[in-house]
Amino acid sequence: MASPSVDSASMLAQLGSSTDVEWLDSIAHGESRLHQAAVASNLATATHTLVHLSSSENVMIRNRVAGHPNTPLELVLSFLSGDAETEKGIRSAAARNSNLPLPTIDELSNSKDLAILQGVVRNPKASKELIAKVLDGLGDLETFDKVQVVEGALKNPNVPARFLEKYAKSDIEKLKILVASNINTPQKVLGELARDSSITVSTEACYNYSTSMFDAAKFFYDQLESGGILLDAEGEKVAAIEARADRELAALGYDESTLDSITFKMKLKVLSA
């Protein structure tokens, strides 16, 4: 297999998607820290390559090695033992590594290190009960580090619904956005967020597939009426919403030729009526 061109303008994209482990290893032994970080993020990267990268002085590279599923367990555990302020991200990445045994994750949930707790609540193996224990023990969110722990939990599909409901009412917009994007947020909560005063929050809620089509259609129709959002940058998401609208209308009896003949705005108007 020919190695991808190192002179290519799409070098980082190649490094992120390549399955040529020998080429990835050769790049890991090169001098570009940016390229090494890309190798450390590639799921095809071999264990021996990750071991080599783990000795890098670059925090970003070690962060990615710490969270990589091919990194040896003993190495992941070693990343958890540091306490430097500059390595908080590394400890967090190690704590969310999916290869950590359940007893280790449970033990880490008792840590006083908020960086570790942030990773624990994002770990895909973290149970609802464990996430609840960590969040209930946080108290008031008076520090940025505590807010980051909540952010981590809200990114996990396993977060209990009561926390999704709680932080949907938060004064911190980032937390509301994460609730709006969580696939397990209750539909009633998503409906409320779809009408939030923050356009960022309401948009995120309406892109959530769990939001009722009525709420989503009404929001997007109102935006089109007022000349609001639906920018090109959201093209793929808008296409997904239109595809969903087509399925909803087909279920109501609209045939394919009719759907092809009416505008997206008209589809939204029908569904939001």
Secondary structure as GFF3:
##gff-version 3
##sequence-region A 1 273
A	DSSP	alpha_helix	11	17	.	.	.	ID=ss1
A	DSSP	alpha_helix	21	28	.	.	.	ID=ss2
A	DSSP	alpha_helix	33	41	.	.	.	ID=ss3
A	DSSP	alpha_helix	47	53	.	.	.	ID=ss4
A	DSSP	alpha_helix	59	67	.	.	.	ID=ss5
A	DSSP	alpha_helix	73	79	.	.	.	ID=ss6
A	DSSP	three_ten_helix	85	87	.	.	.	ID=ss7
A	DSSP	alpha_helix	88	95	.	.	.	ID=ss8
A	DSSP	alpha_helix	102	108	.	.	.	ID=ss9
A	DSSP	alpha_helix	114	122	.	.	.	ID=ss10
A	DSSP	alpha_helix	128	136	.	.	.	ID=ss11
A	DSSP	alpha_helix	144	154	.	.	.	ID=ss12
A	DSSP	alpha_helix	161	167	.	.	.	ID=ss13
A	DSSP	alpha_helix	173	181	.	.	.	ID=ss14
A	DSSP	alpha_helix	187	193	.	.	.	ID=ss15
A	DSSP	alpha_helix	199	207	.	.	.	ID=ss16
A	DSSP	alpha_helix	213	226	.	.	.	ID=ss17
A	DSSP	three_ten_helix	232	234	.	.	.	ID=ss18
A	DSSP	alpha_helix	235	251	.	.	.	ID=ss19
A	DSSP	alpha_helix	256	261	.	.	.	ID=ss20
A	DSSP	alpha_helix	264	272	.	.	.	ID=ss21
###
